[in-house]
Amino acid sequence: MTSGSRWRRVELVALAAVVATLPFYQFGWSLGGQSLSPHEAALLLTAALVAVRYVVAWRLGRTKSGFEKALEVSPAWAAFEGPIMLFLVAGLLSLLATEYLRLSLRELRTLVVEPLLFWYLCRAVLRGSRDAAWLVAALLTATALVAAIGLAQLVMGGAVTDVQGVRRVLGTYTSPNHFALVLGRALPFLLALAWIVPRWRPWALAGAALCAGALFATFSVGGWIATGLAVLVVVGLMGGRRYVAALVVAGAIAACILLVAAPVERLAGRLDPRQGTSFVRVQLWQAAVELIGGSPLLGIGLDNFLYRYPALNPSGTPFEPNLSHPHNLILQFWLQLGLLGLLALGWLLWQFGRSGWPVARDPTAPPFERALAVGALGSMTDFVAHGLVDNSYFLPDMAVIFWLTLAVAATLRTVHPRATVPAST
């Protein structure tokens, strides 16, 4: 192994550390009045390592084997450049609409700039799906560990919250719904790997069991439904219609059992739009639509929703005063990043689908690459489905996981001819 290969291996390990520390991002340090989370520290370390490699390549001379080669970008990664630039522009323009600039600048750093830095570090370090697997494995291992912590909390007590007659586990998070978001993003990868990659099967099945158990213990109805849809995507791509039909029947039976066994108060708050959590969701969406109507192009700026929506609730009606987002992916992107941000999201998802779908649908594709493609598609399904009723991007860990999933798709497009398109697309 050459010194350059060893150096890039170090970069890959550092990049995996960024992903592995995501579930622990709330356990940070205060430096100069600013909070620095573990994944941010690992991100800065990785950026320094990659910068050193580029400087060395430049010092060695502007030859095809030096600096110019280091700057080469494959068509697979270049296909995402357009929506990424639109996403960044939307983030910068959103500062023109904010009423709380300091809060928006913090969100811009943690939810736009740093996740994009992670994307570009992936582009600089990853050379194919095998490299991307390191990052996926780091995410799955960390999530399974936190799932085990959550189940231990349920059995032994600790960080749980008692709501509407149930004990909801938190893992390393402050919200069981946030915990469910992470579990739902990991489970499709674990199931796909267990299905098609025998070498990973024992580890993947164990991780899937832990994550599924912890997901159930979060009592996040949105998480259950979104993950169920993601699992249907995985099963449909890997097994076909008969497996999907069997899973739908099993899911219907499980839902009937839950309706009987689960606390009535908990389910009533989710199924009746006139009371409980569902009523609050409807109020949030109505307030969000009204805010969009007042500023349809630029939105209201990053992290401004908490301070703007209470004034729009009808007087005398109950509402939750401490919600910082509208619990809907489309409304949140529109409010936080304006119309351009919403268009950027749609464009990114379109390019993601073009990269991953051909590999996932091709039975002749290498099993490992196909498992990653199917897992990525299932994970992104959870992102969209859960995002329709909750916050699935605008959290530090979820933002990085979103760009990691896109990076997996980019590596698949690189290695699979049927997923490769010209650089101009």
C-alpha positions as CSV (number, residue, x, y, z in Angstrom):
1,M,0.0,0.0,0.0
2,T,1.4,3.4,-1.0
3,S,1.7,6.3,1.4
4,G,-1.1,8.0,-0.6
5,S,-3.4,5.0,-0.1
6,R,-2.6,4.9,3.6
7,W,-3.4,8.6,4.0
8,R,-6.7,8.2,2.2
9,R,-7.5,5.3,4.5
10,V,-6.9,7.6,7.5
11,E,-9.3,10.1,5.9
12,L,-11.9,7.4,5.4
13,V,-11.7,6.4,9.1
14,A,-12.0,10.0,10.1
15,L,-15.0,10.4,7.9
16,A,-16.6,7.3,9.4
17,A,-16.0,8.8,12.8
18,V,-18.2,11.8,11.7
19,V,-21.0,9.4,11.0
20,A,-20.5,7.2,14.1
21,T,-20.7,10.2,16.5
22,L,-23.9,11.6,15.0
23,P,-26.2,10.0,17.6
24,F,-24.1,11.7,20.3
25,Y,-24.1,15.2,18.8
26,Q,-25.9,16.7,21.8
27,F,-23.0,15.7,24.1
28,G,-20.7,18.6,23.0
29,W,-18.2,21.0,24.4
30,S,-18.3,24.7,24.8
31,L,-15.4,26.5,23.1
32,G,-15.2,30.3,23.2
33,G,-19.0,30.5,23.8
34,Q,-19.7,28.2,20.9
35,S,-20.9,24.6,21.2
36,L,-18.8,22.0,19.4
37,S,-20.3,18.5,19.0
38,P,-18.3,15.3,18.5
39,H,-19.3,15.0,14.9
40,E,-18.3,18.6,14.2
41,A,-14.9,17.9,15.7
42,A,-14.5,14.8,13.6
43,L,-15.7,16.8,10.5
44,L,-13.0,19.5,11.1
45,L,-10.3,16.8,11.5
46,T,-11.4,15.1,8.3
47,A,-11.4,18.5,6.5
48,A,-7.8,19.2,7.8
49,L,-6.6,15.8,6.6
50,V,-8.1,16.2,3.1
51,A,-6.7,19.8,2.9
52,V,-3.2,18.5,3.7
53,R,-3.5,16.0,0.8
54,Y,-4.6,18.6,-1.6
55,V,-1.7,20.9,-0.5
56,V,0.8,18.1,-1.0
57,A,-0.6,17.3,-4.4
58,W,-0.3,21.0,-5.3
59,R,3.3,21.1,-4.0
60,L,4.3,18.1,-6.1
61,G,3.4,19.9,-9.2
62,R,0.4,20.6,-11.5
63,T,0.5,17.3,-13.3
64,K,-2.1,14.8,-14.2
65,S,-1.0,12.6,-11.4
66,G,-0.8,15.4,-8.9
67,F,-3.0,18.4,-8.2
68,E,-5.2,18.1,-11.3
69,K,-6.0,14.5,-10.6
70,A,-7.0,15.4,-7.1
71,L,-9.4,17.9,-8.4
72,E,-11.1,15.6,-10.9
73,V,-14.9,15.1,-10.3
74,S,-16.7,12.1,-11.8
75,P,-20.0,12.6,-13.6
76,A,-21.8,10.7,-10.8
77,W,-20.9,13.4,-8.3
78,A,-21.2,16.3,-10.8
79,A,-24.8,15.4,-11.4
80,F,-25.6,16.7,-7.9
81,E,-23.8,20.0,-8.3
82,G,-26.8,22.0,-9.7
83,P,-29.2,21.3,-6.9
84,I,-26.4,21.7,-4.3
85,M,-25.6,25.2,-5.6
86,L,-29.3,26.0,-5.6
87,F,-29.6,24.6,-2.0
88,L,-26.7,26.8,-0.8
89,V,-28.0,29.9,-2.6
90,A,-31.4,29.3,-0.9
91,G,-29.7,29.1,2.5
92,L,-27.9,32.4,2.0
93,L,-30.9,34.2,0.6
94,S,-33.0,33.0,3.6
95,L,-30.9,35.4,5.7
96,L,-32.6,38.3,4.0
97,A,-36.0,37.1,5.4
98,T,-35.0,36.3,9.0
99,E,-36.0,38.4,12.0
100,Y,-33.5,36.6,14.3
101,L,-30.2,36.7,12.4
102,R,-28.1,35.1,15.1
103,L,-30.3,32.1,15.3
104,S,-30.4,31.8,11.5
105,L,-26.6,32.0,11.2
106,R,-26.2,29.1,13.7
107,E,-28.7,27.0,11.7
108,L,-27.0,27.9,8.5
109,R,-23.7,26.6,9.9
110,T,-25.1,23.4,11.4
111,L,-27.7,22.5,8.8
112,V,-26.4,23.8,5.5
113,V,-22.7,24.6,5.6
114,E,-21.4,21.6,7.7
115,P,-23.6,19.0,6.0
116,L,-22.4,20.3,2.6
117,L,-18.8,20.1,3.8
118,F,-19.5,16.5,4.7
119,W,-20.8,15.9,1.2
120,Y,-17.7,17.4,-0.4
121,L,-15.4,15.4,1.9
122,C,-17.2,12.3,0.8
123,R,-16.6,13.3,-2.8
124,A,-12.9,13.8,-2.1
125,V,-12.4,10.6,-0.2
126,L,-14.8,7.9,-1.4
127,R,-13.7,6.0,-4.5
128,G,-16.6,3.6,-4.8
129,S,-19.3,1.7,-3.0
130,R,-16.9,-0.2,-0.8
131,D,-15.7,3.1,0.7
132,A,-19.3,4.2,1.1
133,A,-19.9,1.0,3.0
134,W,-17.5,2.1,5.7
135,L,-19.7,5.1,6.4
136,V,-22.9,3.1,6.2
137,A,-21.5,0.5,8.6
138,A,-20.5,3.3,11.0
139,L,-24.1,4.7,10.9
140,L,-25.7,1.2,11.4
141,T,-23.3,0.2,14.2
142,A,-23.8,3.5,16.1
143,T,-27.6,3.3,15.6
144,A,-27.7,-0.3,16.8
145,L,-25.7,0.7,19.9
146,V,-28.1,3.5,20.7
147,A,-31.0,1.2,20.1
148,A,-29.5,-1.2,22.7
149,I,-29.2,1.7,25.1
150,G,-32.9,2.6,24.5
151,L,-34.0,-1.0,25.2
152,A,-31.9,-1.0,28.4
153,Q,-33.6,2.2,29.4
154,L,-37.0,0.5,29.0
155,V,-36.0,-2.4,31.1
156,M,-33.8,-0.8,33.8
157,G,-35.4,2.7,33.8
158,G,-33.6,5.9,33.1
159,A,-34.1,8.3,30.2
160,V,-37.7,7.5,29.3
161,T,-40.7,9.8,29.0
162,D,-44.2,8.9,30.2
163,V,-46.8,10.2,27.8
164,Q,-50.5,9.2,27.4
165,G,-50.1,6.0,29.3
166,V,-46.9,4.7,27.7
167,R,-43.2,4.8,28.5
168,R,-41.3,6.1,25.5
169,V,-37.6,5.5,25.2
170,L,-35.2,8.3,24.2
171,G,-31.8,6.6,23.6
172,T,-29.3,9.4,23.5
173,Y,-31.9,11.9,22.3
174,T,-34.2,14.3,24.1
175,S,-37.2,13.2,22.0
176,P,-38.5,9.7,21.2
177,N,-39.7,11.0,17.9
178,H,-36.2,12.1,17.0
179,F,-34.9,8.7,18.1
180,A,-37.5,7.1,15.8
181,L,-36.2,9.2,12.9
182,V,-32.7,7.8,13.2
183,L,-33.9,4.2,13.6
184,G,-36.1,4.5,10.5
185,R,-33.2,5.7,8.4
186,A,-31.0,2.7,9.5
187,L,-33.5,-0.2,9.4
188,P,-33.8,-0.3,5.6
189,F,-30.0,-0.7,5.1
190,L,-29.9,-3.4,7.7
191,L,-32.7,-5.4,6.1
192,A,-31.3,-5.1,2.6
193,L,-27.9,-6.2,3.7
194,A,-29.3,-9.1,5.7
195,W,-31.4,-10.2,2.7
196,I,-28.7,-10.2,0.0
197,V,-25.2,-10.2,1.6
198,P,-24.6,-13.4,3.5
199,R,-21.4,-12.2,5.0
200,W,-23.2,-9.3,6.7
201,R,-26.3,-11.3,7.6
202,P,-25.7,-12.2,11.2
203,W,-24.6,-8.7,12.1
204,A,-27.3,-7.0,10.1
205,L,-30.1,-9.2,11.6
206,A,-28.9,-8.5,15.1
207,G,-28.8,-4.7,14.4
208,A,-32.3,-4.9,12.7
209,A,-33.7,-6.6,15.7
210,L,-32.3,-4.0,18.1
211,C,-33.5,-1.1,16.0
212,A,-37.0,-2.6,15.4
213,G,-37.4,-3.2,19.2
214,A,-36.3,0.3,20.0
215,L,-38.5,1.8,17.3
216,F,-41.5,0.0,18.8
217,A,-40.5,1.3,22.3
218,T,-40.5,4.9,21.0
219,F,-44.2,4.7,20.5
220,S,-43.8,7.1,17.6
221,V,-46.8,6.4,15.4
222,G,-45.3,8.5,12.6
223,G,-42.0,6.5,12.9
224,W,-43.9,3.2,12.7
225,I,-45.8,4.2,9.6
226,A,-42.8,5.7,7.8
227,T,-40.6,2.8,8.6
228,G,-43.3,0.4,7.5
229,L,-43.4,2.1,4.1
230,A,-39.6,2.0,3.9
231,V,-39.6,-1.8,4.7
232,L,-42.3,-2.3,2.0
233,V,-39.9,-0.6,-0.5
234,V,-37.1,-2.9,0.5
235,V,-39.2,-6.0,0.4
236,G,-40.8,-5.0,-3.0
237,L,-37.4,-4.3,-4.6
238,M,-35.8,-7.5,-3.2
239,G,-38.7,-10.0,-3.1
240,G,-41.4,-8.8,-5.5
241,R,-45.2,-8.5,-5.2
242,R,-45.9,-11.7,-3.2
243,Y,-43.6,-10.7,-0.4
244,V,-45.1,-7.2,-0.3
245,A,-48.6,-8.7,-0.2
246,A,-47.6,-11.0,2.7
247,L,-46.0,-8.1,4.5
248,V,-49.1,-5.9,4.1
249,V,-51.3,-8.7,5.6
250,A,-48.9,-9.1,8.5
251,G,-48.8,-5.4,9.0
252,A,-52.6,-5.2,9.0
253,I,-52.8,-8.0,11.7
254,A,-50.2,-6.2,13.8
255,A,-52.1,-2.9,13.5
256,C,-55.3,-4.6,14.7
257,I,-53.4,-6.1,17.6
258,L,-52.0,-2.6,18.5
259,L,-55.5,-1.0,18.3
260,V,-56.6,-3.5,21.0
261,A,-53.5,-3.7,23.1
262,A,-52.1,-0.2,23.0
263,P,-53.4,2.5,25.4
264,V,-56.5,4.0,23.9
265,E,-55.4,7.5,24.9
266,R,-52.2,7.3,23.0
267,L,-53.9,6.2,19.7
268,A,-56.8,8.5,20.1
269,G,-54.4,11.5,20.1
270,R,-53.0,10.3,16.8
271,L,-56.2,9.2,14.9
272,D,-58.6,12.0,15.8
273,P,-57.8,15.4,14.1
274,R,-60.0,17.2,16.6
275,Q,-57.9,16.5,19.7
276,G,-54.4,15.7,20.9
277,T,-51.3,15.7,18.8
278,S,-53.2,15.5,15.5
279,F,-55.1,18.7,16.3
280,V,-51.8,20.4,17.1
281,R,-50.4,19.2,13.7
282,V,-53.4,20.7,11.9
283,Q,-52.9,24.0,13.7
284,L,-49.2,24.0,12.8
285,W,-49.9,23.3,9.1
286,Q,-52.5,26.1,9.0
287,A,-50.1,28.5,10.6
288,A,-47.3,27.4,8.2
289,V,-49.4,28.0,5.1
290,E,-50.3,31.4,6.4
291,L,-46.7,32.3,7.0
292,I,-45.8,31.1,3.5
293,G,-48.6,33.2,2.0
294,G,-46.9,36.3,3.6
295,S,-43.4,35.5,2.2
296,P,-43.7,32.8,-0.6
297,L,-40.3,33.4,-2.2
298,L,-37.9,33.6,0.7
299,G,-39.9,32.0,3.5
300,I,-39.3,33.3,7.0
301,G,-35.7,32.3,7.6
302,L,-33.9,29.5,9.4
303,D,-35.1,28.8,13.0
304,N,-37.8,31.5,13.0
305,F,-40.9,29.3,13.1
306,L,-41.0,29.1,16.9
307,Y,-41.3,32.8,17.3
308,R,-43.7,33.5,14.4
309,Y,-46.4,30.8,14.5
310,P,-48.0,31.3,17.9
311,A,-49.5,34.7,16.8
312,L,-51.4,33.0,14.0
313,N,-53.3,30.6,16.2
314,P,-56.9,31.5,16.9
315,S,-57.5,32.9,20.3
316,G,-58.9,30.6,22.8
317,T,-57.7,27.4,21.1
318,P,-55.1,25.1,22.7
319,F,-51.7,24.9,21.1
320,E,-48.2,23.8,21.8
321,P,-46.1,27.0,22.2
322,N,-42.6,25.3,22.1
323,L,-42.6,23.7,18.6
324,S,-39.8,25.0,16.4
325,H,-41.0,23.5,13.1
326,P,-44.3,22.8,11.3
327,H,-43.9,19.0,11.3
328,N,-44.1,18.7,7.5
329,L,-41.1,18.4,5.1
330,I,-42.6,20.5,2.3
331,L,-43.8,23.3,4.6
332,Q,-40.6,23.3,6.6
333,F,-38.2,23.5,3.6
334,W,-40.4,26.3,2.1
335,L,-40.4,28.3,5.3
336,Q,-36.8,27.8,6.2
337,L,-35.1,28.0,2.8
338,G,-37.8,29.6,0.6
339,L,-39.2,28.4,-2.7
340,L,-35.6,27.8,-4.0
341,G,-34.9,25.5,-1.1
342,L,-37.9,23.5,-1.8
343,L,-37.0,23.2,-5.5
344,A,-33.5,22.2,-4.5
345,L,-34.8,19.4,-2.3
346,G,-37.0,18.1,-5.2
347,W,-34.1,18.2,-7.6
348,L,-31.8,16.4,-5.1
349,L,-34.3,13.6,-4.6
350,W,-34.8,13.3,-8.4
351,Q,-31.0,12.9,-8.9
352,F,-30.9,10.5,-6.0
353,G,-33.6,8.3,-7.6
354,R,-31.8,8.3,-11.0
355,S,-28.6,7.1,-9.3
356,G,-30.0,4.4,-7.0
357,W,-33.1,3.1,-8.8
358,P,-31.3,1.3,-11.8
359,V,-29.0,-0.5,-9.4
360,A,-31.8,-1.5,-7.0
361,R,-33.9,-2.9,-9.9
362,D,-31.1,-4.8,-11.6
363,P,-30.9,-8.5,-10.4
364,T,-27.6,-8.8,-12.2
365,A,-25.9,-6.0,-10.2
366,P,-23.3,-7.1,-7.7
367,P,-25.1,-8.1,-4.5
368,F,-23.3,-5.7,-2.2
369,E,-23.9,-2.7,-4.5
370,R,-27.6,-3.7,-4.9
371,A,-28.1,-4.0,-1.2
372,L,-26.7,-0.5,-0.7
373,A,-29.0,0.8,-3.4
374,V,-32.1,-0.8,-2.0
375,G,-31.2,0.3,1.5
376,A,-30.6,3.8,0.4
377,L,-34.0,3.9,-1.4
378,G,-35.7,2.5,1.6
379,S,-34.0,5.0,3.9
380,M,-34.9,7.9,1.8
381,T,-38.5,6.7,1.7
382,D,-38.5,6.9,5.5
383,F,-37.0,10.4,5.2
384,V,-39.9,11.6,3.0
385,A,-42.7,9.7,4.7
386,H,-41.7,10.6,8.3
387,G,-41.0,14.1,7.1
388,L,-44.6,14.6,6.2
389,V,-45.5,14.6,9.9
390,D,-42.3,15.5,11.6
391,N,-38.8,17.1,11.2
392,S,-36.7,14.8,9.0
393,Y,-33.9,17.1,7.9
394,F,-33.4,20.2,10.1
395,L,-31.6,18.5,12.9
396,P,-27.8,18.2,12.9
397,D,-27.6,14.4,12.7
398,M,-30.5,14.0,10.2
399,A,-29.0,16.6,7.9
400,V,-25.7,14.7,7.7
401,I,-27.5,11.3,7.2
402,F,-29.4,12.9,4.3
403,W,-26.2,13.9,2.5
404,L,-24.6,10.5,3.4
405,T,-27.5,8.8,1.6
406,L,-27.0,10.9,-1.4
407,A,-23.3,10.1,-1.3
408,V,-24.1,6.4,-1.3
409,A,-26.2,6.9,-4.5
410,A,-23.3,8.9,-6.1
411,T,-20.9,6.0,-5.5
412,L,-23.4,3.5,-7.0
413,R,-23.7,5.6,-10.1
414,T,-19.9,5.6,-10.4
415,V,-19.5,1.8,-10.3
416,H,-22.7,0.7,-12.2
417,P,-22.8,1.5,-15.9
418,R,-26.6,1.6,-16.2
419,A,-26.7,4.3,-13.5
420,T,-24.0,6.5,-15.1
421,V,-25.1,9.6,-17.0
422,P,-23.1,12.3,-18.8
423,A,-21.6,15.0,-16.6
424,S,-23.8,17.7,-18.2
425,T,-27.0,16.2,-16.7
